[in-house]
């Protein structure tokens, strides 16, 4: 079976005032259709660069990025993105913020169908009754839920999550982890999650990719097998502790703090 996302031998360098800065060096990542890939690694190793390449927002210097068997050469409307900062427009209601991509993406839902789609997603993440509120009237966690709805409203094949829960408190973050599993069960998408939280990686991901230090390559891949609907108690099992220890060791290797 061909992977939905296939990153082959990608190399990328940024020009800087001090000279070229290599960030990716022969990176290989594959994600099967319907998969949830969590990407971890040292700060500044090129994790966000990887997401921009998948979304078609930039091109690699070398190597290839394939999506649905097609070479990515330009921005893809089949990709949804959510970031650490929700970036909601204050002059629009939460409902109108969620509907925004449908006004931009060609061939998207229009009119009543678009509104029904947005209302369905808001209800799915627990924001029913807040459709007419402004972003400033919502908590940080609620704004992030709305941002997730906006990323999914046009029914993308791929959802890219670039540290969307990083700025939230621990309890809100864990609540959103559970919400993500609920949404994933009802919305068909393939996900790439960028995170610095190893607990988040093993709780949400069915695959965890560890990137090496810059310039990054694929250092280690962990498959996370789970049965049934995850609960937060799953993070306190011996199996979870073993996974976290392995990933922590891999991060130490990537940082050059362990052989």
C-alpha positions in Angstrom: 0.0 0.0 0.0 1.4 3.4 -1.0 1.7 6.0 1.8 -0.5 9.1 1.6 2.5 11.3 2.6 5.9 10.2 1.3 9.0 12.4 2.0 12.0 11.1 0.1 15.6 12.3 0.7 14.6 15.9 1.4 17.4 18.4 1.9 16.8 22.1 2.6 19.0 25.1 3.5 18.0 28.6 4.5 20.1 31.6 3.4 21.1 33.8 6.3 23.3 36.8 6.9 26.0 34.5 8.3 25.8 32.1 5.4 23.8 29.0 4.4 22.0 27.3 7.3 21.2 23.6 6.5 18.1 22.4 8.3 17.1 19.1 6.7 19.6 16.6 5.3 18.2 13.5 3.6 15.0 13.4 5.5 12.7 10.4 4.9 9.2 10.2 6.4 6.2 8.1 5.3 2.6 8.3 6.7 -0.1 5.9 5.7 -3.6 7.1 4.8 -5.6 7.7 8.0 -2.4 7.7 10.1 -1.4 10.1 12.8 2.3 10.9 12.8 3.8 12.8 15.7 7.2 14.5 14.9 9.6 15.3 17.8 13.2 16.5 17.9 15.5 19.2 19.3 14.4 22.8 19.1 15.3 24.3 15.7 15.9 21.0 14.0 13.5 21.7 11.1 10.2 20.3 12.3 8.1 23.3 11.1 10.1 23.3 7.8 8.8 19.7 7.3 5.2 20.9 7.6 5.6 23.7 5.1 7.1 21.3 2.6 4.1 18.9 3.0 1.7 21.8 2.6 3.5 23.0 -0.6 4.3 26.4 1.0 7.9 25.9 0.0 10.0 23.5 -2.1 13.0 21.4 -1.0 16.4 22.1 -2.4 16.7 18.4 -3.0 14.5 15.3 -2.7 10.8 14.9 -3.2 7.5 15.3 -1.2 4.6 13.2 -2.5 1.0 13.5 -1.5 -1.7 11.1 -2.7 0.8 9.8 -5.3 1.4 13.4 -6.7 4.6 15.4 -6.4 4.0 18.5 -4.3 5.0 21.6 -6.3 2.7 24.3 -5.0 0.3 25.0 -2.1 -2.3 22.3 -1.6 -6.0 23.0 -0.9 -6.3 19.4 0.5 -4.1 20.3 3.5 -5.5 22.0 6.6 -3.2 23.7 9.2 -3.5 24.6 12.9 -0.8 26.5 14.8 0.2 27.3 18.3 -1.4 30.8 17.8 -5.0 30.3 16.6 -4.9 33.7 14.7 -8.6 34.2 14.7 -10.0 37.4 13.2 -11.6 39.5 16.0 -14.0 41.3 13.7 -15.6 38.0 12.7 -17.7 35.7 14.9 -16.4 32.3 15.8 -18.8 30.7 13.2 -17.5 33.1 10.5 -13.9 32.4 11.5 -14.5 28.7 11.0 -16.2 29.3 7.7 -13.3 31.4 6.3 -11.5 28.6 4.4 -14.7 27.8 2.5 -14.6 31.4 1.1 -11.1 30.8 -0.2 -10.8 27.2 -1.2 -12.1 26.7 -4.8 -15.1 24.4 -5.1 -15.8 24.5 -1.3 -19.2 24.4 0.3 -21.3 27.6 0.1 -24.2 29.1 1.8 -26.3 27.0 4.1 -24.2 23.9 3.5 -21.0 25.8 4.6 -22.7 27.1 7.8 -24.0 23.6 8.7 -20.6 22.1 8.2 -19.1 24.8 10.5 -21.8 24.4 13.2 -21.3 20.6 13.1 -17.6 20.9 13.8 -18.1 23.5 16.5 -20.6 21.1 18.2 -18.1 18.2 17.8 -15.4 20.1 19.8 -17.8 21.4 22.5 -18.4 24.9 21.2 -22.1 24.7 20.5 -23.7 27.9 21.7 -20.5 30.0 21.1 -21.0 30.4 17.4 -21.8 34.2 17.6 -19.0 35.0 20.1 -15.9 37.0 19.2 -12.5 35.4 19.7 -11.7 37.7 22.7 -14.7 36.3 24.5 -13.3 32.8 24.5 -10.6 31.2 26.6 -7.3 30.0 25.0 -8.5 26.4 24.9 -11.7 27.4 23.2 -10.0 29.5 20.6 -7.7 26.5 19.8 -10.8 24.3 19.4 -12.2 26.9 17.0 -8.9 26.9 15.1 -9.0 23.1 14.8 -12.6 23.5 13.3 -11.3 26.0 10.8 -8.5 23.7 9.7 -11.0 20.9 9.1 -14.0 22.7 7.7 -13.0 22.2 4.0 -12.5 18.4 4.7 -8.8 18.2 4.0 -7.0 14.9 3.3 -4.1 16.0 5.5 -4.2 18.0 8.8 -1.0 19.6 9.9 -0.8 20.5 13.6 2.2 22.7 14.4 2.4 22.7 18.3 -1.3 23.7 18.6 -1.5 22.9 22.3 1.9 24.2 23.4 0.8 27.4 24.9 -2.1 25.9 26.9 -2.1 24.8 30.6 -1.7 21.1 31.3 -5.3 20.4 32.1 -6.7 22.2 29.0 -4.0 20.5 26.9 -5.0 17.0 28.1 -8.7 17.8 27.5 -7.8 18.8 23.9 -5.9 15.5 23.4 -9.1 13.7 24.2 -11.0 16.0 21.8 -8.6 15.2 19.1 -9.3 11.5 19.4 -13.0 12.2 19.3 -12.6 14.3 16.1 -10.3 11.8 14.5 -12.9 9.0 15.0 -15.5 11.1 13.1 -13.5 13.0 10.5 -11.4 11.1 8.0 -7.9 12.8 7.8 -4.2 11.9 7.9 -2.3 14.0 10.4 1.2 15.3 11.1 1.7 16.7 14.6 4.7 18.8 15.5 5.3 18.7 19.3 7.9 19.0 22.0 5.7 17.0 24.5 6.6 13.3 24.4 3.4 12.4 26.3 1.4 14.2 23.7 3.3 12.4 20.9 2.5 8.9 22.3 -1.0 9.7 23.3 -2.1 11.2 19.9 0.3 9.5 17.4 0.2 6.0 16.1 3.7 6.7 14.8 6.4 8.9 16.4 9.2 10.2 14.3 12.3 11.5 16.1 14.4 14.0 14.1 18.1 14.3 14.7 19.9 17.6 15.5 20.2 20.1 12.7 20.6 19.4 9.8 17.8 16.9 10.6 17.4 13.4 9.3 15.0 10.7 10.4 16.8 9.3 13.5 14.2 6.9 15.0 10.6 5.8 14.3 8.3 4.3 16.9 5.0 2.6 16.1 2.4 3.1 18.8 -0.1 0.3 18.9 -3.3 0.8 20.9 -6.5 -1.0 21.4 -9.8 0.8 21.8 -10.4 4.5 22.7 -7.4 6.0 24.5 -7.8 7.4 28.0 -5.5 9.6 30.0 -4.8 6.6 32.3 -3.0 5.0 29.4 -0.2 7.5 30.0 0.6 5.9 33.4 1.0 2.3 32.3 4.4 0.5 32.3 4.2 0.4 28.5 3.8 4.1 28.3 6.7 4.7 30.7 8.9 2.5 28.5 7.9 4.4 25.3 8.7 7.7 27.0 12.1 6.5 28.2 13.0 5.3 24.7 11.9 8.7 23.2 13.7 10.7 25.9 16.9 8.8 25.2 16.5 9.4 21.5 16.1 13.2 22.1 19.3 13.1 24.2 21.1 11.5 21.3 19.7 14.1 18.9 20.9 16.8 21.3 24.3 15.3 21.4 24.0 14.6 25.2 24.1 10.8 24.7 26.0 8.5 22.5 
